[in-house]
Amino acid sequence: MPTNRLIREKSPYLLQHAHNPVDWYPWGEEAFEKARRENKPIFLSVGYSTCHWCHVMERESFESPEVAEFLNRWFVPVKVDREERPDVDRIYMTFVQATTGGGGWPMSVWLTPDLKPFYGGTYFPPEDTYGRPGFLSVLKRIAELWQRDHERIAESGRRLVAELERHLRADGVAGDLDEAVFDAAFNQLRRSFDPQLGGFGGAPKFPRPVVHQFLVRYWARTANREALEMVLHTLRRMATGGIADQLGGGFHRYSVDERWFLPHFEKMLYDQAQLAVSYLEAFLITGEKFYADVARDVLEYVLRDLTSPDGAFYSAEDADSAIDAARPEEKGEGAFYLWSRAEIDALLGSPVADWFAFVYGVEPEGNVRYDPHGEFAGKNILHRAHTIEEAAARFGADRDLVEAAVAEARRKLLEARARRPRPHLDDKILTSWNGLMISAFALAAQALGDERYLEAARRAARFILGKLWNPAGGTLLRRYREGEAAIAGFLDDYAFLIAGLLDLYEACFELEFLKTAERLAERMIELFEDAEQGGFYATAEGDASLVLRLKDDYDGAEPSGSSAAVLALARLAQMTGREEFRRSAERAVEAFASRLASLAVSLPLMLVAVDFLRSGPKQILLAGAKDDPATLELAREVWRRFLPRRVLMLVDQAAREALAGRLPVAAQATPIDGKAAAYVCENSTCRLPVTEVSPLAELLQ
């Protein structure tokens, strides 16, 4: 097998391409210097290790000797893992979206030797087909044009980057934000909501949990029940669809159809983290066991399959896996998750197989109607087609008997599935995504009262702080794999980790997590804040290889670093009394005012932060020892409620000393007659302290 430079990398995605005949370079000066020296354009290919269409393009084009020979002769090929280098990905994705109207992965971009993009797209088929140019045809045309007039192409690249810079500056003009922005965002979401099937827009349907966060807070703010119902309906339809792994828990990346039935089967850590929070908040609001059970299924999946022995969380599992262990090279999308009726009959026997098939929509000939490539012939995607009650009525069986039998059937099928070839696991550990998952486990510990979840959050936090954070130098790194920590952290690494530490502090009251969040916030402001215009850049200064320095301006599948930073700073200002954190948050909101005014729905988490900043957060201070049962009883009364604008703090002697002079209410919060007491404060005014749960409940209404 050929071997290229990528064999020396740690990224699972780059290592997947280490044996291509393409002479790949990692992103770096070695590739750039070769391009300048030989006056060749760079072919930049960006993807990630669990990306289905990245695998397809590799098989069709990057493993082709003919394609590799031409690519190596006329270009400098560079591979980038978008999860390791979101900064590089974001710049060139902005270019591709601006010039083609779309984007996605694999992303293919051609650059001048000085890294200016001049042509780009996503997946290219190997040959010309259906009016689309094939990859080799594109390579030949670009090589011909470069040889004929590379100066004109280079000038075009420079003009395109300059135009993008002008556009981004225009978008970032500071202004005031009208309160009507909340209604505007709600109405934009309302227009795109699918009242029958849940979700927003048509097929394909992607989970976007930041929308859930905004809508439930809009409901809390306005008492508009429709906003809440949009979220609850969406969460129910997702949980009963094929996008949810009905056996092993967790959610797949997105649904190909509008019914949440046919998923794209990869599983991403950031989806699990955010969706767990969505279901936990739905449980806190409604008290319905259904939402708590779905959240538990997600969290148990992460503990079982995405947690390292040291407690940190892995990044993702692939959509593709081997169809047969004897032929590992023959892979199919979703092979790990699909079932034939015959398999289910053999494993479960009658009548349980009939009950299970009825509940989970299993059909003798398979239940996938749209299958243009024949990938799912005779196979079934498990989804909740009927309830246990409907199954009991259909078969004339006792309801409790059917429920127990179906639960046991799920266990048997999960056990059988575990013997199949597993999808590829991307085992790199990313600071940002671990921050999201720490939040999810910390919130689950509060809402569900499960000590295991608290321990999971604590272990992951200590791993990240021990391996990727250097407090002496103020350096946070992004990625850890196989003993190596590398890549300077980006804005989202800081912001998501700060949020995770704050949620963890509110779940366990260990002051070290609050103090570390405070230090990370100081460093985040130093590295990323735009001191002139306000807001935060996604990257620190000083990387000459980045042709643009961007501010995140969209809360998509992941929250933007900008929104997460504003919300984290707003919370920290309330918890520490540091007004400079509030000022940075307010300046960032002003910097995004024009963006929010024109397209409020683009930044729903930013609106959550604005609501927190301007609506008077509720400070709840517990005065007492953290291991005192009376203190914990008061804390549980807070934890079991949906209080979207709360901060919860323990004020003991250590906290009082740490916050001395900065948070006046902390100095006043003391136990009452030796008993743990709760102080509920809003707008710098505290109600009379209480020592019992019932009066605390009244104050929290």
C-alpha positions in Angstrom: 0.0 0.0 0.0 1.2 3.5 -0.7 1.9 5.7 2.3 1.8 9.5 2.4 2.6 12.2 4.9 -0.7 11.8 6.7 0.6 8.6 8.4 2.4 10.9 10.9 -0.9 12.6 12.0 -3.2 11.9 14.9 -6.5 12.8 13.3 -8.5 9.7 12.5 -9.8 11.4 9.3 -6.3 12.2 8.0 -5.1 8.7 8.9 -8.0 7.2 6.9 -6.3 8.9 3.8 -2.7 8.0 4.8 -2.6 5.1 2.2 -4.2 6.9 -0.7 -2.0 7.2 -3.8 -2.7 11.0 -3.6 0.4 12.7 -2.2 -1.5 14.4 0.6 0.0 17.1 2.9 -1.5 18.2 6.2 -2.4 21.8 6.5 0.9 23.6 7.2 3.9 25.4 5.9 5.4 22.4 4.1 2.5 22.3 1.7 2.3 26.1 1.4 6.1 26.4 0.6 5.8 23.7 -2.1 2.9 25.5 -3.7 4.8 28.8 -3.8 8.1 27.2 -5.0 6.5 25.3 -7.8 3.7 27.9 -8.5 1.0 25.3 -8.2 -2.5 25.7 -6.9 -3.5 23.9 -3.7 -6.3 21.4 -3.8 -7.9 21.6 -0.3 -10.1 18.7 0.8 -11.9 19.1 4.1 -14.0 16.4 5.9 -14.2 14.3 9.0 -13.8 10.6 9.8 -17.4 9.7 10.2 -18.6 11.5 7.0 -20.4 9.1 4.6 -19.8 11.1 1.4 -16.2 11.7 2.4 -15.8 7.9 2.3 -17.6 7.8 -1.1 -15.3 10.4 -2.6 -12.3 8.7 -1.3 -13.3 5.4 -2.8 -14.2 6.9 -6.1 -11.5 9.5 -6.6 -8.7 9.5 -4.0 -8.0 5.8 -4.3 -7.9 6.1 -8.2 -4.4 5.9 -9.6 -5.4 8.0 -12.6 -6.9 10.8 -10.4 -4.0 10.6 -8.0 -1.4 10.9 -10.8 -3.0 14.0 -12.2 -3.7 15.6 -8.8 -0.1 15.0 -7.7 1.4 16.4 -10.9 -0.6 19.6 -11.2 -1.6 20.5 -7.6 -0.5 20.4 -4.0 -3.1 18.2 -2.3 -3.9 19.2 1.3 -6.2 17.3 3.7 -7.9 19.0 6.7 -10.0 17.5 9.5 -12.8 20.0 10.0 -13.2 18.9 13.6 -9.6 19.6 14.4 -9.4 22.8 12.4 -12.8 24.5 12.4 -11.0 27.7 11.7 -9.7 26.6 8.3 -13.1 24.9 7.5 -15.1 28.0 8.4 -13.1 30.3 6.1 -13.4 28.1 3.0 -17.0 27.1 3.8 -17.9 30.7 3.9 -16.3 31.1 0.4 -18.1 28.0 -1.0 -21.5 29.0 0.4 -21.0 32.6 -1.0 -20.1 31.4 -4.5 -22.3 28.3 -4.9 -25.2 28.9 -2.6 -24.6 25.7 -0.6 -22.0 23.8 1.4 -21.2 20.5 3.1 -18.6 17.8 3.4 -16.5 16.7 1.8 -15.6 20.2 0.9 -13.3 20.7 -2.1 -11.6 24.1 -2.7 -8.8 25.2 -5.0 -6.5 27.9 -3.6 -3.7 30.0 -4.9 -0.3 29.5 -3.4 -1.0 32.4 -1.0 -4.1 30.5 0.2 -6.8 32.6 -1.5 -9.7 30.5 -2.8 -10.8 30.8 -6.4 -13.0 27.7 -7.0 -14.9 25.3 -4.7 -17.7 22.9 -4.2 -18.5 19.9 -2.1 -18.7 16.3 -3.3 -17.7 15.8 -6.9 -18.6 12.5 -8.7 -15.8 10.6 -10.4 -17.1 11.2 -13.9 -19.4 13.8 -15.6 -23.0 12.8 -14.8 -26.5 14.4 -14.8 -25.0 17.8 -15.9 -22.5 17.7 -13.0 -18.8 17.8 -13.9 -16.7 14.9 -12.7 -13.8 15.4 -10.4 -11.1 14.6 -13.0 -12.8 16.9 -15.5 -12.7 19.7 -12.9 -9.0 19.0 -12.2 -8.1 19.1 -15.8 -10.0 22.3 -16.5 -8.5 24.1 -13.5 -5.0 22.9 -14.4 -5.4 24.2 -17.9 -6.7 27.6 -16.8 -3.9 27.9 -14.2 -1.2 27.1 -16.8 -2.7 29.6 -19.3 -3.3 32.6 -16.9 -2.5 31.9 -13.3 -2.0 35.7 -12.6 -5.6 36.4 -13.5 -6.8 33.5 -11.3 -4.7 34.7 -8.4 -6.1 38.2 -8.7 -9.6 36.8 -8.8 -8.9 35.0 -5.5 -7.6 38.1 -3.9 -10.7 40.1 -5.0 -13.0 37.4 -3.7 -11.4 37.4 -0.3 -11.5 41.2 -0.2 -15.2 41.2 -1.1 -15.9 38.6 1.7 -14.1 40.9 4.2 -16.2 43.9 3.1 -19.4 41.9 3.5 -18.4 40.6 6.9 -17.5 44.1 8.1 -20.9 45.4 6.9 -22.7 42.6 8.8 -20.8 43.6 12.0 -21.9 47.2 12.4 -22.9 47.7 16.0 -26.3 48.9 16.9 -29.2 48.8 19.4 -31.4 45.7 19.7 -35.1 46.2 20.0 -37.1 43.9 22.3 -39.2 42.9 19.3 -36.4 40.7 18.1 -37.7 37.9 20.3 -41.1 38.0 18.6 -39.4 38.2 15.2 -37.4 35.0 15.9 -40.5 33.2 17.2 -42.5 34.2 14.1 -39.8 33.1 11.8 -39.6 29.7 13.4 -43.4 29.4 13.5 -43.6 29.9 9.7 -41.1 27.0 9.1 -42.6 24.7 11.7 -44.1 21.4 10.6 -47.2 21.0 12.7 -47.8 17.4 11.7 -44.4 15.9 11.8 -42.5 18.3 14.0 -39.2 20.0 13.2 -38.6 23.1 11.1 -38.6 23.0 7.3 -38.8 20.0 5.0 -36.5 17.1 4.2 -33.8 16.6 5.1 -34.5 17.5 8.7 -31.7 18.3 11.0 -31.9 18.5 14.8 -31.1 22.1 15.9 -31.3 22.1 19.7 -30.4 25.8 20.0 -33.9 26.4 18.6 -35.4 24.3 21.4 -33.5 26.3 24.0 -34.8 29.6 22.6 -38.4 28.5 22.2 -38.8 27.1 25.7 -37.4 30.4 27.1 -39.6 32.4 24.9 -42.5 30.4 26.4 -41.2 31.2 29.9 -40.9 34.8 28.9 -44.3 35.3 27.2 -46.5 32.4 28.4 -47.0 31.6 24.7 -48.0 28.0 24.8 -47.5 27.5 21.1 -43.7 28.0 21.4 -43.5 25.2 24.0 -45.7 22.8 22.0 -43.5 23.3 19.0 -40.6 21.9 21.0 -42.5 19.1 22.7 -44.1 17.9 19.5 -40.7 17.9 17.7 -39.0 16.0 20.6 -41.7 13.4 20.6 -41.6 12.8 16.9 -37.8 12.6 16.9 -37.8 10.1 19.8 -40.2 7.8 18.1 -38.6 8.0 14.6 -35.7 6.1 13.1 -33.4 9.1 13.8 -33.4 7.8 17.4 -31.5 4.5 18.0 -34.4 2.6 19.5 -32.1 -0.1 20.9 -28.9 1.6 22.0 -30.0 5.1 22.7 -28.7 8.3 21.2 -29.6 10.1 18.0 -28.3 9.9 14.4 -27.1 13.0 12.6 -30.2 13.9 10.6 -33.3 12.5 8.9 -33.2 12.1 5.1 -37.0 12.4 4.9 -39.4 14.7 6.6 -40.8 12.0 9.0 -37.6 11.6 11.1 -37.7 7.9 9.8 -34.8 7.4 7.5 -31.6 8.7 9.2 -28.1 9.4 8.1 -26.7 7.0 10.5 -23.6 8.7 11.9 -23.7 9.7 15.6 -22.0 12.9 16.8 -21.1 13.7 20.4 -22.4 17.3 20.0 -25.9 16.0 19.0 -26.1 13.7 22.0 -25.1 16.5 24.4 -27.5 19.1 23.1 -30.4 16.8 22.6 -30.0 15.3 26.1 -30.4 18.9 27.4 -33.5 19.4 25.2 -35.2 16.3 26.7 -34.1 17.2 30.2 -35.6 20.7 29.9 -38.8 19.2 28.5 -39.0 16.9 31.5 -38.4 19.7 34.0 -41.2 21.7 32.3 -43.8 18.9 31.9 -42.8 16.4 34.5 -43.5 13.7 31.9 -41.4 10.5 32.3 -41.2 10.1 28.5 -38.7 12.9 28.2 -36.6 11.8 31.1 -36.4 8.3 29.7 -35.2 9.6 26.3 -32.6 11.7 28.0 -31.4 8.7 30.0 -31.2 6.6 26.8 -28.9 9.2 25.3 -26.7 9.5 28.3 -26.4 5.8 28.8 -25.3 5.5 25.1 -22.6 8.0 25.7 -21.4 6.3 28.9 -21.4 2.9 27.1 -20.0 3.7 23.7 -18.4 7.2 23.6 -16.6 7.4 27.0 -12.8 6.8 27.2 -11.4 4.8 30.1 -10.2 8.1 31.6 -13.7 9.6 31.5 -13.4 12.0 28.5 -15.8 11.7 25.6 -15.0 10.5 22.1 -16.2 12.5 19.1 -18.4 10.3 16.9 -19.4 7.0 15.4 -19.6 6.4 11.6 -22.6 5.9 9.5 -21.0 3.1 7.6 -19.9 -0.3 8.9 -19.0 -3.8 7.5 -22.0 -5.7 6.3 -20.4 -9.0 7.2 -17.5 -9.6 9.6 -15.9 -12.0 7.0 -15.7 -9.2 4.4 -14.8 -6.1 6.4 -14.0 -4.1 3.2 -17.7 -4.3 2.1 -19.4 -1.6 4.0 -22.9 -0.2 3.9 -24.6 2.8 5.5 -26.5 1.9 8.5 -25.5 -1.8 8.3 -25.0 -2.0 12.1 -28.5 -0.7 12.8 -30.7 -2.5 10.2 -32.8 -5.7 10.8 -34.6 -8.2 8.7 -37.8 -9.7 9.9 -36.2 -13.2 9.7 -33.5 -12.1 12.1 -36.0 -10.8 14.6 -38.1 -14.0 14.4 -35.0 -16.2 15.0 -33.9 -14.1 18.0 -37.3 -13.6 19.7 -39.6 -16.3 18.7 -43.4 -16.2 18.7 -45.4 -14.3 19.9 -42.8 -11.8 21.1 -41.4 -11.3 17.6 -45.0 -10.3 16.4 -45.4 -7.9 19.3 -42.0 -6.3 18.8 -42.5 -6.0 15.0 -45.8 -4.3 15.5 -44.4 -1.8 18.0 -41.3 -1.0 16.0 -42.8 -1.1 12.5 -40.9 -4.2 11.2 -42.2 -5.6 7.9 -41.4 -8.9 6.2 -40.1 -7.2 3.0 -38.4 -4.3 4.9 -39.9 -0.9 5.7 -37.7 1.5 3.7 -39.8 2.9 0.8 -37.2 5.2 -0.6 -34.1 3.2 -1.5 -32.7 4.3 -4.9 -29.4 2.5 -4.4 -30.8 -0.7 -3.0 -28.9 -0.3 0.2 -31.8 -1.3 2.5 -33.4 -4.1 0.5 -35.3 -6.4 2.9 -34.2 -4.4 5.9 -36.0 -2.5 8.6 -35.3 0.7 10.5 -36.7 0.4 13.9 -39.1 3.2 14.9 -42.0 3.5 17.2 -44.9 2.7 14.9 -47.4 1.8 17.7 -47.6 2.1 21.5 -47.5 -0.8 23.9 -51.3 -0.2 24.6 -52.0 -0.5 20.9 -50.0 -3.7 20.7 -51.8 -5.3 23.6 -55.2 -4.4 22.1 -54.1 -5.7 18.6 -53.0 -9.1 19.9 -55.4 -9.4 22.8 -52.6 -9.7 25.4 -52.0 -8.3 28.8 -50.5 -4.8 28.6 -47.9 -5.3 31.3 -46.9 -8.7 29.8 -46.4 -7.0 26.4 -44.4 -4.2 27.9 -42.0 -6.5 29.8 -41.6 -8.8 26.8 -40.8 -5.9 24.4 -38.3 -4.5 26.9 -36.6 -7.9 27.1 -36.7 -8.1 23.3 -34.8 -4.8 23.1 -32.2 -6.1 25.4 -31.7 -9.3 23.4 -31.5 -7.4 20.1 -29.0 -4.9 21.5 -26.9 -7.9 22.7 -27.1 -9.5 19.3 -26.2 -6.2 17.6 -23.1 -5.8 19.7 -21.7 -8.9 18.0 -21.9 -7.2 14.6 -18.9 -5.3 13.1 -19.1 -1.9 14.8 -19.0 1.4 12.9 -15.7 3.2 13.0 -15.2 5.2 16.3 -13.6 8.6 16.0 -11.8 8.5 19.3 -10.2 12.0 19.4 -11.3 14.1 22.3 -12.3 17.6 21.5 -12.4 20.3 24.3 -15.5 22.1 22.8 -17.6 19.0 22.4 -16.6 17.7 25.9 -17.7 21.0 27.3 -21.2 20.4 25.8 -21.3 16.9 27.2 -20.1 18.0 30.6 -23.1 20.4 30.6 -25.5 17.6 29.7 -24.3 15.3 32.4 -24.3 18.0 35.0 -27.8 19.1 34.1 -28.9 15.4 34.2 -27.5 15.0 37.6 -29.6 18.0 38.8 -32.8 17.0 37.0 -32.7 13.3 37.5 -30.8 13.0 40.8 -28.4 10.4 39.4 -25.0 10.5 41.1 -23.4 8.6 38.1 -24.1 11.5 35.8 -22.5 13.9 38.2 -19.4 11.7 38.4 -19.3 11.4 34.6 -19.3 15.2 34.3 -16.7 15.6 37.0 -14.3 13.0 35.5 -14.5 14.5 32.0 -13.9 18.0 33.4 -10.9 16.9 35.3 -9.5 15.1 32.3 -9.8 18.2 30.1 -8.4 20.5 32.8 -5.6 18.1 33.5 -4.6 17.3 29.9 -5.6 20.3 27.8 -5.5 23.3 30.1 -2.2 24.9 31.3 -3.3 27.4 33.9 0.2 28.8 34.3 0.5 29.8 30.7 -3.2 30.4 30.2 -3.3 28.0 27.3 -6.2 25.7 26.4 -5.7 23.1 23.7 -8.4 21.7 21.4 -7.6 18.0 20.7 -6.3 15.0 22.6 -5.6 11.6 21.1 -3.2 8.8 21.9 -1.4 10.7 24.6 -0.9 13.9 22.5 -2.6 17.2 23.3 -2.4 19.7 20.4 -3.9 22.6 18.5 -4.5 25.9 20.3 -8.1 26.3 21.4 -10.6 28.3 19.5 -13.4 30.5 20.8 -15.9 27.6 21.0 -13.4 25.5 23.1 -13.2 28.2 25.7 -16.9 29.1 25.6 -18.3 25.6 25.7 -15.9 24.5 28.4 -16.8 27.5 30.5 -20.5 26.7 30.2 -19.8 23.1 31.2 -17.8 24.1 34.2 -20.6 26.5 35.4 -23.2 23.8 35.0 -21.0 21.3 36.9 -20.4 23.9 39.6 -24.2 24.3 40.0 -24.5 20.5 40.3 -21.8 19.9 42.9 -20.7 23.3 44.4 -17.0 22.5 44.0 -15.5 26.0 43.9 -12.5 24.9 41.8 -14.8 24.6 38.7 -16.2 28.2 39.2 -12.7 29.6 39.7 -11.4 27.8 36.6 -14.3 29.0 34.5 -13.5 32.6 35.6 -9.8 32.2 34.6 -10.8 30.7 31.2 -13.2 33.7 30.6 -10.4 36.1 31.3 -8.2 34.4 28.8 -11.1 34.1 26.3 -11.5 37.9 26.4 -7.8 38.4 26.0 -7.5 36.1 23.0 -10.7 36.6 21.0 -12.5 39.9 21.9 -12.7 42.6 19.2 -11.6 45.5 21.3 -12.8 48.1 18.7 -16.1 46.8 17.5 -17.2 44.3 20.2 -17.9 40.6 19.8 -15.5 37.7 19.6 -13.4 36.3 16.7 -13.5 32.6 16.3 -9.7 32.5 16.3 -6.8 34.2 18.1 -4.5 36.6 16.3 -1.3 35.5 14.8 -1.9 32.6 12.4 -0.6 33.8 9.0 -2.2 30.9 7.2 -5.7 32.2 7.9 -6.8 34.6 5.1 -9.8 35.8 7.1 -10.5 36.3 10.8 -14.2 35.5 11.2 -16.8 36.0 13.9 -19.2 33.1 14.3 -22.6 34.3 13.3 -24.8 31.2 13.1 -26.1 28.8 15.7 -26.4 25.7 13.7 -25.9 22.0 14.6 -23.5 23.4 17.1 -24.0 26.7 18.9 -21.7 29.4 17.6 -18.8 30.3 19.8 -20.1 33.9 19.8 -23.4 33.0 21.3 -21.9 30.6 23.8 -19.3 33.1 24.9 -22.0 35.8 25.5 -24.2 33.5 27.6 -21.2 32.2 29.6 -20.0 35.7 30.4 -23.5 36.8 31.3 -23.7 33.9 33.8 -20.3 34.5 35.2 -21.0 38.2 35.8 -23.9 37.2 38.0 -21.9 34.6 39.8 -18.7 36.6 40.4 -19.9 40.2 40.4 -17.4 41.1 37.7 -18.9 43.8 35.6 -16.2 43.5 32.9 -17.7 40.2 32.0 -21.1 41.8 31.6 -19.7 44.7 29.5 -18.0 42.2 27.1 -21.2 40.3 26.7 -23.3 43.5 26.1 -20.7 44.8 23.6 -20.9 41.5 21.7 -24.7 41.7 21.6 -24.4 45.2 20.1 -22.0 43.9 17.5 -24.5 41.4 16.4 -27.5 43.7 16.5 -27.8 44.2 12.8 -27.6 40.5 12.2 -30.2 39.8 14.7 -32.5 42.5 13.5 -32.4 41.2 9.9 -32.4 37.5 10.7 -33.2 36.8 14.3 -33.5 33.1 13.9 -29.9 32.8 12.8 -28.7 33.2 16.4 -31.3 31.7 18.8 -28.7 31.0 21.5 -27.6 34.7 21.3 -31.2 35.6 22.0 -31.1 33.3 25.0 -28.1 35.3 26.2 -29.9 38.6 25.5 -32.9 37.4 27.5 -30.6 36.4 30.4 -28.8 39.8 30.3 -31.9 42.0 30.1 -34.6 40.2 32.0 -33.1 40.1 35.5 -31.6 36.7 36.3 -32.6 35.1 39.6 -29.7 34.6 41.9 -30.2 31.7 44.4 -27.6 31.5 47.1 -27.5 28.6 49.5 -25.8 29.5 52.8 -24.5 26.3 54.4 -22.1 23.4 54.0 -22.2 21.5 50.7 -22.4 18.1 52.5 -25.1 19.2 54.8 -28.4 17.3 54.0 -30.4 20.5 54.7 -28.3 22.4 52.1 -28.8 19.6 49.5 -32.6 19.5 50.2 -32.8 23.2 49.3 -30.6 22.6 46.3 -32.9 19.8 45.0 -35.9 22.1 45.2 -34.0 24.4 42.7 -32.7 21.5 40.6 -36.1 20.0 39.9 -37.5 23.2 38.4 -37.1 24.8 35.0 -35.6 28.2 35.9 -34.1 29.4 32.6 -32.6 32.6 34.1 -31.2 31.3 37.3 -27.8 31.2 38.8 -27.3 28.8 41.8 -24.4 29.2 44.2 -23.3 27.8 47.5 -22.0 30.4 49.9 -19.7 28.8 52.5 -16.6 30.3 54.0 -14.4 29.4 51.0 -16.8 31.0 48.6 -17.3 34.1 50.8 -13.6 34.6 50.8 -13.2 34.1 47.0 -16.0 36.5 46.2 -15.1 39.1 48.9 -15.6 42.7 47.6 -17.1 41.6 44.3 -20.5 40.1 45.1 -22.1 41.9 48.0 -25.0 39.5 48.4 -22.5 36.7 49.1 -21.2 38.5 52.1 -24.7 38.8 53.5 -25.8 35.2 52.8 -25.3 33.4 56.1 -27.0 30.4 57.8 -30.0 31.3 60.0 -29.7 30.1 63.5 -27.2 27.5 62.4 -29.5 26.1 59.7 -28.8 26.2 55.9 -30.7 29.0 54.3 -31.7 30.0 50.8 -31.5 33.6 49.6 -33.4 34.4 46.4 -32.3 37.7 44.8 -33.3 39.7 41.7 -32.1 43.1 40.5 -29.7 43.4 43.5 -32.6 42.9 45.9 -32.9 39.8 48.1 -36.1 38.4 49.6 -36.1 37.3 53.2 -34.0 34.1 53.6 -35.8 30.8 54.1 -34.6 27.5 55.7 -37.4 25.2 54.5 -38.4 23.8 51.2 -42.0 25.0 51.1 -41.3 28.7 51.4 -38.4 28.3 48.9 -40.8 26.8 46.4 -43.0 29.8 46.8 -40.1 32.2 46.1 -39.2 30.2 43.0 -42.6 30.4 41.4 
